[in-house]
Amino acid sequence: MPEANAMNEESTNLLLVEDDEVFARVIARALEQRHYAVSHSSDSENALALIESQRFDAAILDLNLGSETSLSLIEPLKQHNPQIRILILTGYASIATAVEAIKLGADNYLAKPADTEEILSALSTSKNQAQTPTADTAKLEPMSVRRLEWEHIQKVLKENDGNISATARQLKMHRRTLQRKLQKRPVAR
């Protein structure tokens, strides 16, 4: 992907899949000022239609789109352009979802809140340079009990395909308690 400074002569066609309209507007405007041609979708269905109709050089995907996930968009994006750069953005970062996104073909993963410079930096960082949490980095700084709980909840939630009720049953937790825990920002390591 061309560097942001070298983008003056040629724009990069970028797909932004984000259900937070305010955040999407702010990021799209900032990217357009940096010579990106931004196509925005707030859900997977419209994003798939855009993928079928256009060729994208880069994509920024919000992991959680209401009741669905954007991970299913990675494969169609890669099919239409194997060289596409894909960044996953999420307000609910966890090691499990980061690893899954990278395995599916995303190039990087970034926790919200993130500004335009952080997004562009993460988008241009290769998989080999990505700052995705790994078991090696986790050994350097042990996780807090609250962070371990968060990671475990995310893992079980993924195993249950995002089904809150099934996850709550498996964790032997009341559904509303689980929903409250999921609405909180992830705790620091």
DAKA-V22441 format. One record per residue. N is the residue number from 1. RES is the residue in one small letter. D_LAST is the distance of its C-alpha to the last C-alpha in Angstrom with 2 decimals. Layout:
((N | RES | D_LAST) (N | RES | D_LAST))
//
This chain:
((1 | m | 32.32) (2 | p | 34.08) (3 | e | 32.29) (4 | a | 32.08) (5 | n | 34.67) (6 | a | 37.03) (7 | m | 37.03) (8 | n | 39.98) (9 | e | 42.60) (10 | e | 40.95) (11 | s | 38.40) (12 | t | 35.74) (13 | n | 35.98) (14 | l | 32.56) (15 | l | 31.64) (16 | l | 29.18) (17 | v | 28.24) (18 | e | 26.60) (19 | d | 27.53) (20 | d | 26.53) (21 | e | 29.90) (22 | v | 29.05) (23 | f | 26.07) (24 | a | 28.28) (25 | r | 31.17) (26 | v | 29.25) (27 | i | 27.71) (28 | a | 31.07) (29 | r | 32.99) (30 | a | 30.81) (31 | l | 31.11) (32 | e | 34.84) (33 | q | 35.28) (34 | r | 33.93) (35 | h | 36.59) (36 | y | 34.69) (37 | a | 36.77) (38 | v | 34.35) (39 | s | 35.15) (40 | h | 33.06) (41 | s | 32.70) (42 | s | 30.90) (43 | d | 31.16) (44 | s | 31.50) (45 | e | 35.26) (46 | n | 36.12) (47 | a | 33.74) (48 | l | 35.65) (49 | a | 38.90) (50 | l | 37.76) (51 | i | 36.68) (52 | e | 40.17) (53 | s | 41.97) (54 | q | 40.23) (55 | r | 38.76) (56 | f | 35.33) (57 | d | 33.99) (58 | a | 30.41) (59 | a | 28.44) (60 | i | 25.46) (61 | l | 24.51) (62 | d | 22.48) (63 | l | 20.90) (64 | n | 21.91) (65 | l | 25.52) (66 | g | 26.38) (67 | s | 26.96) (68 | e | 26.78) (69 | t | 24.61) (70 | s | 25.58) (71 | l | 24.89) (72 | s | 28.59) (73 | l | 29.60) (74 | i | 28.33) (75 | e | 31.28) (76 | p | 34.03) (77 | l | 32.68) (78 | k | 32.74) (79 | q | 36.20) (80 | h | 37.64) (81 | n | 36.17) (82 | p | 34.60) (83 | q | 33.54) (84 | i | 31.63) (85 | r | 28.22) (86 | i | 25.78) (87 | l | 22.52) (88 | i | 20.47) (89 | l | 18.98) (90 | t | 16.95) (91 | g | 15.51) (92 | y | 13.74) (93 | a | 11.73) (94 | s | 10.95) (95 | i | 11.53) (96 | a | 14.79) (97 | t | 16.27) (98 | a | 15.47) (99 | v | 17.23) (100 | e | 20.00) (101 | a | 20.66) (102 | i | 21.01) (103 | k | 23.21) (104 | l | 25.37) (105 | g | 26.01) (106 | a | 23.65) (107 | d | 23.26) (108 | n | 19.84) (109 | y | 17.11) (110 | l | 15.75) (111 | a | 13.70) (112 | k | 15.83) (113 | p | 16.85) (114 | a | 18.36) (115 | d | 21.61) (116 | t | 24.51) (117 | e | 23.90) (118 | e | 20.35) (119 | i | 21.87) (120 | l | 24.81) (121 | s | 22.83) (122 | a | 20.69) (123 | l | 23.98) (124 | s | 25.75) (125 | t | 23.14) (126 | s | 24.26) (127 | k | 22.46) (128 | n | 22.68) (129 | q | 20.94) (130 | a | 18.29) (131 | q | 14.67) (132 | t | 13.72) (133 | p | 10.79) (134 | t | 12.77) (135 | a | 13.00) (136 | d | 13.93) (137 | t | 10.94) (138 | a | 8.67) (139 | k | 11.20) (140 | l | 10.83) (141 | e | 7.40) (142 | p | 7.13) (143 | m | 4.65) (144 | s | 5.56) (145 | v | 8.82) (146 | r | 8.41) (147 | r | 5.86) (148 | l | 8.44) (149 | e | 11.09) (150 | w | 10.31) (151 | e | 10.51) (152 | h | 13.58) (153 | i | 15.16) (154 | q | 14.97) (155 | k | 16.55) (156 | v | 19.24) (157 | l | 19.89) (158 | k | 20.54) (159 | e | 22.79) (160 | n | 24.71) (161 | d | 25.18) (162 | g | 23.44) (163 | n | 25.73) (164 | i | 24.15) (165 | s | 26.92) (166 | a | 26.79) (167 | t | 23.01) (168 | a | 23.45) (169 | r | 26.32) (170 | q | 24.51) (171 | l | 21.59) (172 | k | 24.35) (173 | m | 23.00) (174 | h | 25.11) (175 | r | 25.00) (176 | r | 24.57) (177 | t | 21.61) (178 | l | 19.94) (179 | q | 21.03) (180 | r | 19.56) (181 | k | 16.11) (182 | l | 16.50) (183 | q | 17.72) (184 | k | 14.70) (185 | r | 12.22) (186 | p | 8.98) (187 | v | 6.53) (188 | a | 3.75) (189 | r | 0.00))
//
